[in-house]
Amino acid sequence: MIAINGSADVVVIGGGVMGLFTAYHLAQQGAGRIVLLEKSHIGAGSSGKSGAILRQHYSHEITVKLSRDSLKFFKNFAQHNGIDIGFQQTGMAFICHAKDRASLEANVSLQKNLGVNVELLDAPQLRDMEPRAVFDDDVIGALETDAAFVDPQLTLEALAHLCQSDGVDVRQGVGVVDILVNKNQQIEGVKTTTGETIETSTVINCGGPWAGILCARLGIDVALKVIRPQQAYFAPSKSFGREKLIWGDLLTGMYWKPEPAGWTRVGKMSYEGDEEVIDPDNYDEGVSRGFIEFCRKQMGQRIPDYREAISWGGCGALYTVTPDAHALIGEVPGINGFYLVSGFSGHGFKMGPAVGRGVAAMITGADPGPFDESFFAIDRFERGQPVTSAYAYGILG
Ligand SMILES: Cc1cc2nc3c(=O)[nH]c(=O)nc-3n(C[C@H](O)[C@H](O)[C@H](O)COP(=O)(O)OP(=O)(O)OC[C@H]3O[C@@H](n4cnc5c(N)ncnc54)[C@H](O)[C@@H]3O)c2cc1C
């Protein structure tokens, strides 16, 4: 016999970008009583440390559309809601080798067909755009003029506020310790760290790096792995000052972007060398000296100034990755009412608004927008049908 301390139509686990956007859209779509449980604080997982770059460069129509529609949402956020989320529309340049021309052109043409402002660039145009940099003649690129970034923590806090205004019961410092399932494999409720049992028939697991652990408690093995990428921060360049544009450089393998505080954030474009994290509650949050040196070396190949850039430290963070670098979203096969929304593989922030709408629509039957759950199907690896991408570089999707 379960002692019930409360009930909800939907319980959302996790106060990251996915949990908050899902709860927000559930409320907008009239899903009833929604409780969002966050074991620590809003943004405690991957979302709070995100670069929150909002680009639309993808190899699939659905991911371009999800990013495109989400970008509009972020752009209009302050105007619609009267809350500043640090939206800055800087544009983003992608660079690759001419041998990847077919992939680049395919992505650019896909984007253009879907209404994205993007132009191909040759080496002389790249040199004009970034005079500090070195571009060999066989380097090509694309400039996505509407690409932007937001301040992740401001965004998450604004969202939590909107959720609460719409009646969502957002509880921080309350973790889910157990998910209750009856003998018919139907969700019955959750048990929390405060000793409460909340009765519900629908649980949405937006637990980010902890999502796989929650599934494992129900005996479900999902294709999620947690890794630790590092980010390095550098002082503005001596000769140029603050970075103006976001860059994704497939040749040096690095991305870099301006941060609101003036420094430049630098990270890798791949997962190579990132160590696996078994316990996301206990991982190294620091940046190693080796990684800082690595960034100087790689960035220095493109912009020689960075060989001597002043380090302002950095951080270790968490990505939840899948074998094909795309998320797992949908009702978990075998358990009615248990939904998984995780595995965004280091590029999920930008899609939060449109994914949240689609996930909420799976529950309410509302219009999902461009979201299509079959693309993110949880069982696609077992079926031997992973998503394939134009580039060999997973994080770019
Ligand atoms: C360094 C870094 C840079 C990135 N840069 C970009 C970028 O530029 N652009 C982009 O689009 N994406 C980027 N990403 C990826 C993006 O940030 C993630 O895909 C996204 O934040 C994942 O959000 P989430 O809500 O799924 O998970 P999380 O943000 O990790 O949220 C999960 C939450 O669930 C909570 N939780 C877990 N278990 C429980 C439980 N049992 N009970 C209650 N609460 C629980 C956790 O405390 C956590 O707050 C980056 C990520 C990192 C780490």
The ligand as a MOL file (V3000), in Angstrom:
LIG
                    3D

  0  0  0     0  0            999 V3000
M  V30 BEGIN CTAB
M  V30 COUNTS 53 58 0 0 0
M  V30 BEGIN ATOM
M  V30 1 C 30.0700 22.7630 -21.5750 0
M  V30 2 C 28.8370 22.6050 -22.4060 0
M  V30 3 C 28.6500 23.3960 -23.5310 0
M  V30 4 C 27.4970 23.2440 -24.2970 0
M  V30 5 N 27.2940 24.0840 -25.3530 0
M  V30 6 C 26.1230 24.0130 -26.0370 0
M  V30 7 C 25.8360 24.9580 -27.0510 0
M  V30 8 O 26.6250 25.8630 -27.2970 0
M  V30 9 N 24.6540 24.8580 -27.7120 0
M  V30 10 C 23.7500 23.8660 -27.4390 0
M  V30 11 O 22.7170 23.8080 -28.0910 0
M  V30 12 N 24.0090 22.9470 -26.4750 0
M  V30 13 C 25.1550 23.0070 -25.7830 0
M  V30 14 N 25.4160 22.1070 -24.7950 0
M  V30 15 C 24.4910 20.9980 -24.5660 0
M  V30 16 C 23.2820 21.4140 -23.7660 0
M  V30 17 O 23.6460 22.3150 -22.7550 0
M  V30 18 C 22.6280 20.1500 -23.2000 0
M  V30 19 O 22.2600 19.3190 -24.2920 0
M  V30 20 C 21.4090 20.4760 -22.3840 0
M  V30 21 O 21.6980 21.4410 -21.4060 0
M  V30 22 C 20.8640 19.2210 -21.7030 0
M  V30 23 O 19.7860 19.6300 -20.9020 0
M  V30 24 P 18.9730 18.5970 -20.0180 0
M  V30 25 O 17.8210 19.3400 -19.4600 0
M  V30 26 O 18.7100 17.3810 -20.8300 0
M  V30 27 O 19.9710 18.1190 -18.8600 0
M  V30 28 P 20.5520 18.8860 -17.5770 0
M  V30 29 O 20.7710 20.3190 -17.8230 0
M  V30 30 O 21.7280 18.1030 -17.1310 0
M  V30 31 O 19.4020 18.7880 -16.5080 0
M  V30 32 C 19.1230 17.6090 -15.8140 0
M  V30 33 C 18.6490 18.0180 -14.4410 0
M  V30 34 O 18.0240 16.9090 -13.8180 0
M  V30 35 C 18.2960 16.9680 -12.4410 0
M  V30 36 N 18.0920 15.6060 -11.9130 0
M  V30 37 C 18.7990 14.5080 -12.2490 0
M  V30 38 N 18.3430 13.4340 -11.5680 0
M  V30 39 C 17.3040 13.8660 -10.8020 0
M  V30 40 C 16.4380 13.2340 -9.8730 0
M  V30 41 N 16.5490 11.9200 -9.5850 0
M  V30 42 N 15.4840 13.9720 -9.2620 0
M  V30 43 C 15.3630 15.3030 -9.5570 0
M  V30 44 N 16.1990 15.9560 -10.3970 0
M  V30 45 C 17.1430 15.2500 -11.0280 0
M  V30 46 C 19.7430 17.4390 -12.3860 0
M  V30 47 O 20.0800 17.9930 -11.1390 0
M  V30 48 C 19.7870 18.4480 -13.5200 0
M  V30 49 O 19.5550 19.7810 -13.0870 0
M  V30 50 C 26.5470 22.2410 -23.9800 0
M  V30 51 C 26.7310 21.4480 -22.8490 0
M  V30 52 C 27.8660 21.6320 -22.0550 0
M  V30 53 C 28.0300 20.7880 -20.8420 0
M  V30 END ATOM
M  V30 BEGIN BOND
M  V30 1 1 1 2
M  V30 2 1 2 3
M  V30 3 2 2 52
M  V30 4 2 3 4
M  V30 5 1 4 5
M  V30 6 1 4 50
M  V30 7 2 5 6
M  V30 8 1 6 7
M  V30 9 1 6 13
M  V30 10 2 7 8
M  V30 11 1 7 9
M  V30 12 1 9 10
M  V30 13 2 10 11
M  V30 14 1 10 12
M  V30 15 2 12 13
M  V30 16 1 13 14
M  V30 17 1 14 15
M  V30 18 1 14 50
M  V30 19 1 15 16
M  V30 20 1 16 17
M  V30 21 1 16 18
M  V30 22 1 18 19
M  V30 23 1 18 20
M  V30 24 1 20 21
M  V30 25 1 20 22
M  V30 26 1 22 23
M  V30 27 1 23 24
M  V30 28 2 24 25
M  V30 29 1 24 26
M  V30 30 1 24 27
M  V30 31 1 27 28
M  V30 32 2 28 29
M  V30 33 1 28 30
M  V30 34 1 28 31
M  V30 35 1 31 32
M  V30 36 1 32 33
M  V30 37 1 33 34
M  V30 38 1 33 48
M  V30 39 1 34 35
M  V30 40 1 35 36
M  V30 41 1 35 46
M  V30 42 1 36 37
M  V30 43 1 36 45
M  V30 44 2 37 38
M  V30 45 1 38 39
M  V30 46 1 39 40
M  V30 47 2 39 45
M  V30 48 1 40 41
M  V30 49 2 40 42
M  V30 50 1 42 43
M  V30 51 2 43 44
M  V30 52 1 44 45
M  V30 53 1 46 47
M  V30 54 1 46 48
M  V30 55 1 48 49
M  V30 56 2 50 51
M  V30 57 1 51 52
M  V30 58 1 52 53
M  V30 END BOND
M  V30 END CTAB
M  END
